[in-house]
């Protein structure tokens, strides 16, 4: 299956209902007869493992630009950049790197420079340096842009923001974009949180998504494209199901950034990392959360009595900060967004948290993460976690309905 902008004639009746969506059409088309038997392996087959075989016609004879980093590997850990560089029927002419750099080792928020890779003799253009959107000059020697990076399922993780910006540039400069699809590590059914409002859209929340969107890169590309209208093609995975979490895929997990070294950290990221500016913060690669002035045992007892599914909390004091360690007991039932809300409200009941206000039009990172100026006041007013969760259900349900149009799996 290819999700493309140029296959309207192949639509089924159900798919025809989506024909007016902004340049996003889902259909069984080109190359289907050449697909390997799905029974040959239960392991997920990535989009990057299908590009040079079933879908090589999309790139033959073309100059290629690849947006990637250390996560751009196949199931055998072979880099997509090496595959394309050694592919004789197309020419890799440029590489583009996101936040954290091509090797994924630069710390969050730090400037990433462009350079020339001496081994490949190719430019590596930074999309987290002078610009976050590829410029016309950066795309001058490219016919087709290819995107291959692993997301971790959070609106605030910037690799999907980079995808959005690449699609904008593709539309602006007439370059088609191919997205090599990958799993959502925390699951395709985990959809929760405030939906980001237009006023609060930034590079840590590039579109009207909830904190946990439950979509793959390819699905997000379709969602983004309702506003962008780029020429996109998604190379989908095989054997992937929405109900899967990463551990079900049979794939090895590559550290996505310095603070996400393993899949456990990816699951904890939303739960412990969304309190920036409140004094409640994460440690140990997002596996611990706490604050000065908090009693570790009291926090653990409060959270353990909340009845959250799939997670328990162990008291752990780190230096002057009291806090808890996250123990995920069921990765399918665990909800990182609700876990985050319960952590903040429990901490807020023990000490009044600092809620960073908007100042001179500058939106604090806390509200950027939350997607709008709606979460600060509930905390200031000591709302319960249940009341906060209930407060955003209408907008979340609206998003879920809109989201259905772009789901592939």
Sine and cosine of phi, psi and omega as CSV:
sin_phi,cos_phi,sin_psi,cos_psi,sin_omega,cos_omega
0.00,0.00,0.75,-0.66,0.13,-0.99
-0.90,-0.43,0.70,-0.72,0.12,-0.99
-0.98,-0.20,0.91,-0.41,-0.19,-0.98
-0.69,-0.72,0.19,-0.98,0.04,-1.00
-0.98,-0.20,0.19,0.98,-0.14,-0.99
-0.71,-0.71,0.52,0.86,-0.11,-0.99
-0.74,-0.67,0.58,0.81,-0.09,-1.00
-0.87,0.50,-0.52,0.86,-0.05,-1.00
-0.92,0.39,-0.29,0.96,-0.06,-1.00
-0.99,-0.11,0.12,0.99,-0.13,-0.99
-0.95,0.31,0.58,-0.81,0.18,-0.98
-0.98,0.19,0.22,-0.98,0.02,-1.00
-0.83,0.55,-0.67,0.74,0.01,-1.00
-0.89,0.45,-0.66,0.75,-0.01,-1.00
-0.93,0.36,-0.43,0.90,0.00,-1.00
-0.87,0.49,-0.43,0.90,0.03,-1.00
-0.89,0.45,-0.35,0.94,-0.03,-1.00
-0.99,-0.17,0.12,0.99,-0.15,-0.99
-0.92,0.40,-0.35,0.94,0.00,-1.00
-1.00,-0.05,-0.01,1.00,0.08,-1.00
-0.89,0.46,0.49,-0.87,-0.07,-1.00
-0.86,0.51,1.00,-0.03,0.15,-0.99
0.79,0.62,0.64,0.77,0.07,-1.00
-0.71,-0.70,0.90,-0.44,-0.05,-1.00
-0.74,-0.67,0.72,-0.70,-0.01,-1.00
-0.93,-0.37,0.79,-0.61,-0.04,-1.00
-0.32,-0.95,0.40,-0.92,0.19,-0.98
-0.99,0.10,0.92,-0.40,-0.10,-1.00
-0.61,-0.79,-0.53,-0.85,-0.13,-0.99
-0.46,0.89,0.81,-0.59,0.15,-0.99
1.00,0.07,-0.01,1.00,-0.08,-1.00
-0.87,0.50,-0.61,0.80,-0.03,-1.00
-0.91,0.41,-0.28,0.96,-0.02,-1.00
-0.99,-0.17,0.06,1.00,-0.03,-1.00
-0.92,0.39,0.64,-0.77,0.09,-1.00
-0.91,0.41,0.43,-0.90,0.00,-1.00
-0.87,0.49,0.82,-0.57,-0.04,-1.00
-0.89,0.45,-0.31,0.95,-0.01,-1.00
-0.98,0.18,-0.09,1.00,-0.07,-1.00
-0.95,0.30,-0.28,0.96,0.00,-1.00
-0.23,-0.97,0.63,-0.78,0.08,-1.00
-0.99,0.10,-0.19,0.98,-0.02,-1.00
-0.94,0.35,0.58,-0.81,0.04,-1.00
-0.92,0.40,0.74,-0.68,0.08,-1.00
-0.98,-0.17,0.88,-0.48,-0.10,-1.00
-0.97,0.25,0.35,-0.94,0.07,-1.00
-0.86,0.52,-0.58,0.81,-0.03,-1.00
-0.95,0.31,-0.20,0.98,0.05,-1.00
-1.00,-0.02,-0.04,1.00,-0.03,-1.00
-0.91,-0.41,-0.27,0.96,-0.12,-0.99
-0.88,0.48,-0.72,0.69,-0.12,-0.99
-1.00,0.09,-0.01,1.00,0.02,-1.00
-0.91,-0.42,-0.99,0.13,-0.06,-1.00
-0.90,0.43,-0.50,0.87,-0.14,-0.99
-0.86,-0.51,0.42,0.91,-0.02,-1.00
-0.90,0.44,-0.40,0.92,0.01,-1.00
-0.88,0.48,-0.35,0.94,-0.01,-1.00
-0.95,0.31,-0.36,0.93,-0.10,-0.99
-0.82,-0.58,-0.15,0.99,-0.05,-1.00
-0.85,0.53,0.75,-0.67,0.03,-1.00
0.97,0.25,0.14,0.99,-0.08,-1.00
-0.96,-0.27,0.40,-0.92,0.17,-0.99
-1.00,-0.02,0.79,-0.62,-0.20,-0.98
-0.93,-0.37,0.67,-0.74,0.20,-0.98
-0.93,-0.37,0.75,-0.66,-0.08,-1.00
-0.89,-0.45,0.85,-0.53,0.09,-1.00
-0.99,-0.11,0.91,-0.40,-0.15,-0.99
-0.34,-0.94,0.02,-1.00,0.15,-0.99
-0.36,-0.93,-0.36,-0.93,-0.07,-1.00
-0.91,0.42,-0.30,0.95,0.01,-1.00
-0.99,0.12,-0.16,0.99,-0.03,-1.00
-0.98,0.19,0.95,0.32,-0.01,-1.00
-0.75,-0.66,0.34,-0.94,0.08,-1.00
-1.00,-0.04,-0.14,-0.99,-0.08,-1.00
-0.93,0.37,-0.32,0.95,0.07,-1.00
-1.00,-0.08,0.15,0.99,0.02,-1.00
0.93,0.36,0.40,0.92,0.10,-1.00
-1.00,0.07,0.76,-0.65,-0.06,-1.00
-0.95,0.32,0.67,-0.74,0.07,-1.00
-0.88,0.47,-0.58,0.81,0.02,-1.00
-0.87,0.49,-0.63,0.78,0.03,-1.00
-0.94,0.33,-0.63,0.77,0.04,-1.00
-0.86,0.50,-0.73,0.68,-0.04,-1.00
-0.95,0.32,-0.58,0.81,0.02,-1.00
-0.89,0.45,-0.59,0.81,-0.04,-1.00
-1.00,-0.05,0.03,1.00,-0.01,-1.00
-0.99,0.16,0.84,-0.54,-0.16,-0.99
-0.99,0.17,-0.24,0.97,-0.11,-0.99
-0.98,-0.21,0.13,0.99,0.12,-0.99
-0.47,-0.88,0.22,-0.98,-0.04,-1.00
-0.83,-0.56,0.87,-0.49,0.12,-0.99
-0.98,0.22,0.88,-0.47,-0.10,-1.00
-0.91,-0.42,-0.23,0.97,-0.02,-1.00
-0.37,-0.93,0.53,-0.85,0.06,-1.00
-0.84,-0.55,0.57,-0.82,-0.02,-1.00
-0.78,-0.62,0.75,-0.66,-0.06,-1.00
-0.91,-0.42,0.54,-0.84,-0.04,-1.00
-0.99,-0.11,-0.26,-0.96,0.19,-0.98
-0.80,0.60,0.58,-0.81,-0.03,-1.00
0.99,0.16,-0.12,0.99,0.08,-1.00
0.99,0.13,0.08,-1.00,-0.06,-1.00
-0.91,0.41,-0.50,0.86,0.00,-1.00
-0.99,-0.11,-0.06,1.00,0.06,-1.00
0.96,0.28,0.34,0.94,-0.11,-0.99
-0.96,-0.27,-0.20,0.98,0.01,-1.00
-0.96,0.27,0.69,-0.73,-0.07,-1.00
-0.92,0.40,0.40,-0.92,-0.04,-1.00
-0.82,0.57,0.72,-0.70,0.06,-1.00
0.99,0.15,-0.13,0.99,-0.04,-1.00
-0.99,0.11,0.57,-0.82,-0.02,-1.00
-0.85,0.52,0.70,-0.71,0.07,-1.00
-0.91,-0.42,0.84,-0.55,-0.07,-1.00
-1.00,0.01,0.47,-0.88,0.18,-0.98
-0.99,0.16,0.42,-0.91,0.01,-1.00
-0.29,-0.96,0.03,-1.00,0.09,-1.00
-0.95,-0.31,0.81,-0.58,0.07,-1.00
-0.96,0.28,0.90,-0.44,-0.10,-0.99
-0.95,0.32,-0.48,0.88,0.01,-1.00
-0.95,0.32,-0.72,0.69,-0.03,-1.00
-1.00,-0.01,-0.25,0.97,-0.08,-1.00
0.82,0.57,0.74,0.67,-0.01,-1.00
-0.77,-0.64,0.54,-0.84,0.09,-1.00
-0.95,0.32,0.66,-0.75,0.14,-0.99
-0.91,-0.40,0.98,-0.21,-0.07,-1.00
-1.00,0.06,0.80,-0.59,0.04,-1.00
-0.98,0.19,0.75,-0.66,0.16,-0.99
-0.96,-0.28,0.40,0.92,0.12,-0.99
-0.60,-0.80,0.69,0.72,-0.01,-1.00
-0.71,-0.70,-0.92,-0.39,0.02,-1.00
-0.90,0.43,-0.49,0.87,-0.01,-1.00
-0.55,-0.83,0.43,-0.90,0.08,-1.00
-0.95,-0.32,-0.10,1.00,0.11,-0.99
-0.90,-0.44,0.76,-0.65,0.01,-1.00
-0.82,0.58,0.73,-0.68,0.04,-1.00
-0.99,0.12,0.18,-0.98,0.05,-1.00
-0.86,0.51,-0.66,0.75,0.00,-1.00
-0.90,0.43,-0.60,0.80,0.01,-1.00
-0.91,0.41,-0.43,0.90,-0.07,-1.00
-0.96,-0.29,0.13,0.99,-0.12,-0.99
-0.87,0.49,-0.63,0.77,-0.07,-1.00
-0.98,-0.20,0.49,0.87,-0.05,-1.00
-0.81,-0.59,0.69,-0.73,0.10,-1.00
-0.99,-0.12,-0.59,0.81,-0.06,-1.00
-0.69,-0.73,0.72,-0.70,0.10,-0.99
-0.99,-0.11,0.68,-0.73,0.02,-1.00
-0.85,-0.53,0.71,-0.71,-0.03,-1.00
-0.89,-0.45,0.82,-0.57,0.04,-1.00
-0.56,-0.83,1.00,-0.06,0.07,-1.00
-0.56,-0.83,0.49,-0.87,-0.02,-1.00
-1.00,-0.03,0.83,-0.56,0.09,-1.00
-1.00,0.04,0.16,-0.99,0.11,-0.99
-0.84,-0.54,0.26,0.97,0.18,-0.98
1.00,0.03,0.15,0.99,0.00,-1.00
-0.93,-0.38,0.66,-0.75,0.06,-1.00
-0.83,0.55,-0.52,0.86,-0.12,-0.99
-0.99,0.12,-0.18,0.98,-0.02,-1.00
-0.99,0.16,0.81,-0.58,-0.35,-0.94
-0.99,0.14,-0.08,1.00,-0.02,-1.00
-0.90,0.43,-0.58,0.82,0.04,-1.00
-0.97,0.24,-0.42,0.91,0.15,-0.99
-0.91,0.41,-0.63,0.77,0.07,-1.00
-0.88,0.47,-0.66,0.75,0.08,-1.00
-0.84,0.54,-0.72,0.69,0.01,-1.00
-0.84,0.54,-0.72,0.70,-0.02,-1.00
-0.93,0.38,-0.58,0.82,0.05,-1.00
-0.91,0.41,-0.64,0.77,0.05,-1.00
-0.90,0.44,-0.64,0.77,0.06,-1.00
-0.87,0.49,-0.70,0.72,0.01,-1.00
-0.91,0.41,-0.62,0.78,0.05,-1.00
-0.86,0.51,-0.68,0.73,0.05,-1.00
-0.90,0.44,-0.69,0.72,-0.08,-1.00
-0.91,0.42,-0.63,0.78,-0.13,-0.99
-0.94,-0.35,0.18,0.98,0.10,-1.00
0.94,0.35,0.60,0.80,0.01,-1.00
-0.93,-0.37,0.84,-0.54,0.08,-1.00
-0.92,0.39,0.47,-0.88,-0.02,-1.00
-0.84,-0.55,0.79,-0.61,0.07,-1.00
-0.96,-0.28,0.80,-0.60,0.02,-1.00
-0.95,-0.30,0.86,-0.52,0.05,-1.00
-1.00,0.01,0.95,-0.32,-0.23,-0.97
-0.97,0.25,0.46,-0.89,-0.05,-1.00
-0.62,-0.79,0.32,-0.95,-0.01,-1.00
-0.93,0.36,0.40,-0.92,0.26,-0.97
-1.00,0.04,0.92,-0.38,-0.16,-0.99
-0.87,0.50,-0.57,0.82,-0.06,-1.00
-1.00,-0.04,0.12,0.99,0.14,-0.99
0.94,-0.34,0.57,-0.82,-0.02,-1.00
-0.99,0.12,-0.04,1.00,0.03,-1.00
-0.93,-0.38,0.03,1.00,0.03,-1.00
-1.00,0.01,0.98,-0.17,-0.06,-1.00
-0.76,-0.65,0.93,-0.37,-0.10,-0.99
-0.29,-0.96,0.41,-0.91,0.09,-1.00
0.92,-0.39,0.21,-0.98,0.13,-0.99
-0.85,0.53,0.63,-0.78,0.10,-1.00
-1.00,0.05,0.78,-0.62,-0.07,-1.00
-0.87,0.49,0.76,-0.65,0.03,-1.00
-1.00,0.09,0.42,-0.91,-0.05,-1.00
-0.80,0.60,-0.67,0.74,-0.04,-1.00
-0.87,0.50,-0.45,0.89,-0.12,-0.99
-0.96,-0.27,0.23,0.97,0.01,-1.00
-0.96,0.27,0.83,-0.55,-0.01,-1.00
-0.60,-0.80,-0.13,-0.99,0.01,-1.00
-0.94,0.35,-0.26,0.97,0.12,-0.99
-0.98,-0.21,0.37,0.93,0.07,-1.00
-0.02,-1.00,0.98,0.20,-0.29,-0.96
-0.99,0.10,-0.20,0.98,-0.03,-1.00
-0.48,-0.88,0.06,-1.00,-0.09,-1.00
-0.98,0.19,0.95,0.31,-0.04,-1.00
-0.90,-0.44,0.48,-0.88,0.19,-0.98
-0.97,0.24,0.17,-0.99,-0.06,-1.00
-0.85,0.52,-0.70,0.71,0.14,-0.99
-0.95,-0.32,0.92,-0.39,-0.15,-0.99
-0.99,-0.10,-0.32,0.95,0.04,-1.00
0.90,0.43,0.50,0.87,-0.04,-1.00
-0.82,-0.57,0.43,-0.90,0.10,-0.99
-1.00,0.08,0.14,-0.99,0.03,-1.00
-0.85,0.52,-0.67,0.74,0.00,-1.00
-0.91,0.42,-0.64,0.77,0.04,-1.00
-0.93,0.38,-0.66,0.75,0.07,-1.00
-0.88,0.47,-0.61,0.79,0.03,-1.00
-0.86,0.51,-0.68,0.74,0.05,-1.00
-0.90,0.44,-0.67,0.74,0.03,-1.00
-0.89,0.46,-0.74,0.67,0.04,-1.00
-0.84,0.54,-0.59,0.81,-0.16,-0.99
-0.95,0.30,-0.20,0.98,0.08,-1.00
-0.90,0.43,-0.41,0.91,0.04,-1.00
-0.98,-0.20,-0.40,0.92,-0.18,-0.98
-0.99,-0.13,-0.73,0.69,-0.01,-1.00
0.96,0.27,0.56,0.83,0.03,-1.00
-0.99,0.16,0.25,-0.97,0.10,-0.99
-1.00,0.05,0.99,-0.13,-0.07,-1.00
-0.88,-0.47,0.51,-0.86,0.14,-0.99
-0.71,-0.70,0.76,-0.64,0.06,-1.00
-0.97,-0.25,0.81,-0.59,0.15,-0.99
-1.00,-0.03,0.95,-0.32,-0.14,-0.99
-0.98,0.19,0.25,-0.97,0.11,-0.99
-0.99,0.15,0.26,-0.97,0.19,-0.98
-0.91,-0.41,0.49,-0.87,0.06,-1.00
0.94,0.35,0.16,0.99,0.02,-1.00
-1.00,0.00,0.67,-0.74,0.05,-1.00
-0.79,-0.61,0.49,-0.87,-0.04,-1.00
-0.86,0.51,-0.53,0.85,-0.07,-1.00
-0.96,0.28,-0.16,0.99,-0.06,-1.00
-0.96,0.27,0.63,-0.78,0.35,-0.94
-0.97,-0.25,0.09,-1.00,-0.12,-0.99
-0.82,0.57,-0.64,0.76,-0.07,-1.00
-0.89,0.45,-0.29,0.96,0.02,-1.00
-1.00,0.05,-0.20,0.98,-0.18,-0.98
-0.99,0.13,-0.34,0.94,-0.09,-1.00
0.98,0.20,0.17,0.99,-0.04,-1.00
-0.98,-0.19,0.47,-0.88,0.11,-0.99
-0.99,0.17,0.60,-0.80,0.02,-1.00
-0.99,-0.10,0.77,-0.63,0.07,-1.00
-0.98,-0.20,0.70,-0.71,0.06,-1.00
-0.77,0.64,0.83,-0.56,-0.05,-1.00
-1.00,0.07,-0.38,0.92,0.02,-1.00
-0.27,-0.96,0.15,-0.99,-0.09,-1.00
-0.84,0.55,-0.55,0.83,-0.04,-1.00
-0.99,-0.11,0.02,1.00,0.07,-1.00
-0.86,-0.52,0.96,0.29,-0.07,-1.00
-0.98,0.18,-0.29,0.96,-0.08,-1.00
-0.50,-0.87,0.13,-0.99,-0.08,-1.00
-0.92,0.38,-0.49,0.87,0.01,-1.00
-0.89,0.45,-0.68,0.74,0.04,-1.00
-0.89,0.46,-0.60,0.80,0.03,-1.00
-0.88,0.48,-0.63,0.78,0.03,-1.00
-0.94,0.33,-0.51,0.86,-0.04,-1.00
-1.00,0.09,-0.28,0.96,-0.17,-0.99
-0.79,0.61,-0.79,0.61,-0.02,-1.00
-0.93,0.36,-0.64,0.77,-0.10,-0.99
-0.89,0.46,-0.62,0.79,-0.14,-0.99
-0.92,-0.39,-0.18,0.98,-0.16,-0.99
-0.98,-0.21,0.12,0.99,-0.15,-0.99
-0.97,-0.25,0.27,0.96,-0.03,-1.00
-0.97,-0.25,0.36,0.93,-0.11,-0.99
-0.83,0.55,0.78,-0.62,0.01,-1.00
1.00,-0.04,-0.19,0.98,-0.05,-1.00
-1.00,-0.07,-0.17,0.99,-0.14,-0.99
1.00,0.02,-0.22,0.97,0.10,-0.99
-1.00,0.03,0.88,-0.47,-0.08,-1.00
-0.64,-0.77,0.23,-0.97,-0.05,-1.00
-1.00,-0.07,0.26,-0.97,0.11,-0.99
-0.43,-0.90,0.13,-0.99,0.02,-1.00
0.78,0.63,0.79,0.61,0.07,-1.00
0.85,0.53,0.70,0.71,0.08,-1.00
0.96,0.28,0.14,0.99,-0.05,-1.00
-1.00,0.00,-0.14,0.99,0.01,-1.00
-0.73,-0.68,0.52,-0.85,0.05,-1.00
-0.58,-0.81,0.61,-0.79,0.00,-1.00
-0.01,-1.00,-0.19,-0.98,-0.06,-1.00
-0.28,-0.96,0.43,-0.90,0.17,-0.98
-0.88,0.48,0.58,-0.81,0.01,-1.00
1.00,0.09,0.12,0.99,0.01,-1.00
-0.95,-0.32,0.69,-0.73,0.11,-0.99
-1.00,0.04,0.89,-0.46,-0.11,-0.99
-0.85,0.53,-0.73,0.69,-0.05,-1.00
-0.92,0.40,-0.65,0.76,0.01,-1.00
-0.91,0.43,-0.65,0.76,0.03,-1.00
-0.91,0.42,-0.71,0.71,0.01,-1.00
-0.88,0.47,-0.70,0.72,-0.01,-1.00
-0.89,0.45,-0.66,0.75,0.02,-1.00
-0.88,0.47,-0.72,0.69,-0.04,-1.00
-0.94,0.35,-0.64,0.77,0.00,-1.00
-0.92,0.38,-0.43,0.90,0.02,-1.00
-0.99,0.11,-0.09,1.00,-0.07,-1.00
-0.98,0.21,-0.29,0.96,0.03,-1.00
0.98,0.20,0.35,0.94,0.04,-1.00
-0.89,0.46,0.68,-0.74,-0.03,-1.00
-0.98,0.20,0.65,-0.76,0.20,-0.98
0.97,0.25,0.22,0.98,-0.05,-1.00
-0.44,-0.90,0.61,-0.79,0.17,-0.99
-0.78,-0.63,0.14,-0.99,-0.12,-0.99
-0.72,-0.70,0.76,-0.65,0.03,-1.00
-0.96,-0.29,0.75,-0.66,0.03,-1.00
-0.91,0.42,0.69,-0.72,0.01,-1.00
-0.41,-0.91,0.86,-0.51,0.04,-1.00
-0.99,-0.11,0.76,-0.65,0.00,-1.00
-0.86,-0.51,0.97,-0.24,-0.06,-1.00
0.90,0.43,-0.82,-0.58,-0.01,-1.00
-1.00,0.04,0.01,1.00,-0.08,-1.00
-0.97,-0.26,0.76,-0.65,0.14,-0.99
-1.00,-0.02,0.54,-0.84,-0.03,-1.00
-0.09,-1.00,-0.25,-0.97,-0.05,-1.00
-0.68,-0.73,0.45,-0.89,0.14,-0.99
-0.99,-0.15,0.67,-0.74,-0.01,-1.00
-0.99,0.13,0.82,-0.58,0.06,-1.00
-0.89,-0.46,0.99,-0.17,-0.01,-1.00
-0.99,0.15,0.87,-0.49,-0.05,-1.00
-0.98,-0.19,-0.37,0.93,0.03,-1.00
-0.54,-0.84,0.97,-0.25,-0.10,-0.99
-0.93,0.37,-0.37,0.93,0.01,-1.00
-0.99,0.16,-0.53,0.85,-0.07,-1.00
-1.00,-0.07,-0.34,0.94,-0.02,-1.00
-0.91,0.41,0.70,-0.71,0.01,-1.00
-0.87,-0.50,0.96,-0.27,-0.08,-1.00
-0.92,0.39,-0.51,0.86,-0.01,-1.00
-0.93,0.37,-0.76,0.65,0.01,-1.00
-0.91,0.41,-0.58,0.82,0.09,-1.00
-0.85,0.52,-0.69,0.72,0.03,-1.00
-0.87,0.50,-0.70,0.72,-0.02,-1.00
-0.91,0.42,-0.67,0.74,0.02,-1.00
-0.91,0.42,-0.61,0.79,0.04,-1.00
-0.89,0.46,-0.74,0.67,-0.04,-1.00
-0.91,0.41,-0.68,0.74,-0.02,-1.00
-0.94,0.34,-0.59,0.81,0.04,-1.00
-0.91,0.41,-0.70,0.71,0.04,-1.00
-0.89,0.46,-0.63,0.78,-0.03,-1.00
-0.93,0.37,-0.42,0.91,0.04,-1.00
-0.98,0.21,-0.31,0.95,-0.03,-1.00
-0.99,-0.12,-0.49,0.87,0.08,-1.00
-0.46,-0.89,0.58,-0.82,-0.01,-1.00
-0.96,0.28,0.89,-0.47,-0.04,-1.00
-0.97,0.25,0.53,-0.85,0.15,-0.99
-0.97,0.22,0.86,-0.51,0.05,-1.00
-0.96,-0.28,0.95,-0.30,-0.08,-1.00
-0.88,0.47,0.80,-0.60,0.02,-1.00
-1.00,0.05,0.33,-0.94,0.22,-0.98
-0.90,0.43,0.73,-0.69,0.01,-1.00
-0.76,-0.65,0.87,-0.49,0.01,-1.00
0.81,0.59,0.63,0.77,0.03,-1.00
0.98,0.20,0.01,1.00,0.02,-1.00
-1.00,0.01,0.87,-0.50,-0.05,-1.00
-0.99,0.13,0.83,-0.56,0.00,-1.00
-0.92,0.39,0.45,-0.89,-0.04,-1.00
-0.87,0.50,-0.52,0.85,0.04,-1.00
-0.83,0.56,-0.73,0.69,-0.02,-1.00
-0.97,0.25,-0.52,0.86,0.10,-0.99
-0.87,0.49,-0.70,0.72,0.03,-1.00
-0.89,0.45,-0.67,0.75,-0.05,-1.00
-0.98,0.22,-0.33,0.95,0.10,-0.99
1.00,-0.02,0.19,0.98,0.03,-1.00
0.28,-0.96,0.29,-0.96,-0.08,-1.00
-0.99,0.13,0.70,0.72,-0.08,-1.00
-0.93,-0.38,-0.19,0.98,-0.08,-1.00
-0.99,-0.12,-0.39,0.92,-0.01,-1.00
-0.91,0.41,-0.77,0.64,-0.04,-1.00
-0.89,0.46,-0.68,0.74,0.07,-1.00
-0.83,0.56,-0.62,0.79,0.04,-1.00
-0.94,0.34,-0.67,0.74,0.04,-1.00
-0.86,0.51,-0.57,0.83,-0.02,-1.00
-1.00,-0.01,0.15,0.99,0.09,-1.00
0.87,0.49,0.62,0.79,0.08,-1.00
-0.89,0.45,0.46,-0.89,0.11,-0.99
-0.97,0.24,0.31,-0.95,0.06,-1.00
-0.87,0.49,-0.64,0.77,-0.02,-1.00
-0.88,0.47,-0.66,0.75,-0.01,-1.00
-0.93,0.37,-0.63,0.78,0.04,-1.00
-0.89,0.45,-0.72,0.69,-0.01,-1.00
-0.88,0.47,-0.67,0.74,0.01,-1.00
-0.90,0.44,-0.53,0.85,-0.12,-0.99
-0.92,0.40,-0.41,0.91,-0.04,-1.00
-0.95,-0.32,0.18,0.98,-0.09,-1.00
-0.91,0.41,-0.59,0.81,-0.01,-1.00
-0.89,0.46,-0.74,0.67,-0.01,-1.00
-0.93,0.37,-0.56,0.83,0.03,-1.00
-0.91,0.41,-0.66,0.75,0.03,-1.00
-0.91,0.42,-0.59,0.81,0.08,-1.00
-0.89,0.46,-0.68,0.73,0.05,-1.00
-0.88,0.47,-0.68,0.74,-0.03,-1.00
-0.87,0.49,-0.60,0.80,0.05,-1.00
-0.92,0.40,-0.72,0.70,0.03,-1.00
-0.89,0.46,-0.65,0.76,-0.04,-1.00
-0.86,0.51,-0.55,0.83,-0.05,-1.00
-0.83,0.56,-0.52,0.86,-0.05,-1.00
-0.91,0.42,-0.35,0.94,-0.16,-0.99
-0.91,-0.40,0.07,1.00,-0.01,-1.00
-0.97,0.23,0.68,-0.73,-0.04,-1.00
-0.98,-0.20,-0.55,0.84,-0.16,-0.99
-0.94,-0.34,0.00,0.00,0.00,0.00
